[in-house]
């Protein structure tokens, strides 16, 4: 079931003035909204039924009826699985409180991201990974770490992939791609200037683009052929982009596992072949020699 509250929360910043008024009311009064007709909600938010229906469709619902049905279901689930209220890290927090808060935020980020996933898009992305000649990975900062994780996974399968720390090299890679290649751009904001330039270059090359970015409209999402949305629950100061990075890594794991399943036996054989046996420490070797 699609999550209403997560989608509206992520969409809020790009909503029009009217949509923001409607969204604000729904987020503050979800239970009351679930019991309203579209006409009652329009009257309450000083909007129109057509504006509400458009908002529903922009967020992946066929109309207001499906929207309220999903909202009722979500409220029931949340009521049955109530957690400690999410709080930001404070200077006075103990180690125990820090562990609790960070772990909770990461779990919520993963659950919210799952609610945003479109399984048909995931299937199409996995198919593109399968048929591509080369997977070119792009990202900066914490997103580059996610790109490197993906590169490591595909190397184990002997699937050709490239990633580079230097943005200029990333841009050159994008310019030299062919229609047989696949670009995977990882950018939580979807607005990183360097990644937008890479996306434009990939588009010019004729290659397909998969982006992993936050829910909603962004320059990178608009340039992509397929976008996988992630949610995050970052603090005001996004120190290390923690929960968004966890969500992105989870998407990479999903795509990688889906790819493995398209050729399961061959993939297992390659994974087994590339397993690196851990070497015993010199101290252990000395101990064995003494015996």
Secondary structure, 3 states (H helix, E strand, C coil): CCCHHHHHHHHHHHCCHHHHHHHHHHHHCHHHHHCCCHHHHHHHCCCCHHHHHHHHHHCCCCCHHHHHHHHHHHHHHHHHCCCCCCCCCCCCCCHHHHHHHHHHHHHHHHHHHHHHCCHHHHHHHHHHHHHCCCEEEECCCHHHHHHHHHHHHHHHCCCCEECCCCHHHHHHHHHCCCCCCEEEEECCCCCCHHHHHHHHHHHHHCCEEEEEEECCCCHHHHHCCEEEEECCCCCCCCCCCHHHHHHHHHHHHHHHHHHHHHCHHHHHHHHHHCCCCCCCCHHHHHHHHHC
